[in-house]
Amino acid sequence: MSQRHGLSTRSIHAGEAPDPSTGAHGVPIYQNATFAFRSYEGVQAWREGAPHFHYARDGNPTIRCLEL
């Protein structure tokens, strides 16, 4: 079965590889209100300006993907 996918299917999946941990092709909708830091050092780095998702009103992975 080697049929060629249509333009719509190819357009949806163009330029994106499956997520390495889940295998998902599409960006999930993150509905979290808050995001955890993995360490205290991560908190310190964020306070010094390193990017990190910390509160949904300030952005989340879904919004970030749409901005790109």
C-alpha positions as CSV (number, residue, x, y, z in Angstrom):
1,M,0.0,0.0,0.0
2,S,2.1,2.9,-1.2
3,Q,-0.4,5.6,-2.0
4,R,0.7,9.3,-2.0
5,H,-1.0,11.4,0.6
6,G,-2.9,14.5,-0.5
7,L,-1.8,18.1,-0.2
8,S,-3.8,18.7,3.0
9,T,-2.2,15.7,4.8
10,R,1.3,16.6,3.6
11,S,0.8,20.3,4.6
12,I,-0.4,19.4,8.2
13,H,2.7,17.3,8.8
14,A,5.3,19.3,7.0
15,G,8.4,20.4,8.9
16,E,7.6,18.6,12.1
17,A,8.9,15.4,13.4
18,P,6.9,13.3,15.9
19,D,7.5,14.2,19.6
20,P,10.4,11.9,20.8
21,S,8.7,11.0,24.1
22,T,5.1,10.5,23.0
23,G,5.2,10.0,19.2
24,A,2.5,12.6,18.7
25,H,2.4,14.4,15.4
26,G,0.4,17.4,16.6
27,V,1.0,19.9,19.3
28,P,-1.0,19.0,22.4
29,I,-3.2,21.6,24.1
30,Y,-1.6,22.4,27.5
31,Q,-4.3,23.4,30.0
32,N,-2.0,23.6,33.0
33,A,-2.2,26.7,35.1
34,T,1.3,26.3,36.5
35,F,4.5,24.5,35.5
36,A,7.0,22.9,37.9
37,F,10.7,23.7,38.0
38,R,13.0,20.6,38.0
39,S,15.4,22.1,40.5
40,Y,16.1,25.1,42.7
41,E,18.9,26.1,40.2
42,G,16.2,26.2,37.5
43,V,14.2,28.7,39.6
44,Q,17.4,30.8,40.0
45,A,18.1,30.7,36.3
46,W,14.5,31.8,35.5
47,R,14.7,34.7,38.0
48,E,17.9,35.8,36.1
49,G,16.0,35.8,32.8
50,A,16.3,32.2,31.5
51,P,13.1,31.2,29.6
52,H,10.7,28.8,31.4
53,F,7.0,28.3,31.4
54,H,5.8,29.1,34.9
55,Y,2.2,30.4,34.6
56,A,-0.4,29.9,31.8
57,R,-1.3,33.6,31.5
58,D,2.3,34.4,30.7
59,G,2.4,31.7,28.0
60,N,2.5,28.0,27.7
61,P,3.9,25.5,25.2
62,T,0.8,25.5,23.0
63,I,0.9,29.3,22.7
64,R,4.6,29.3,22.1
65,C,4.2,26.9,19.2
66,L,1.6,29.1,17.6
67,E,3.9,32.2,18.0
68,L,6.6,30.5,16.0
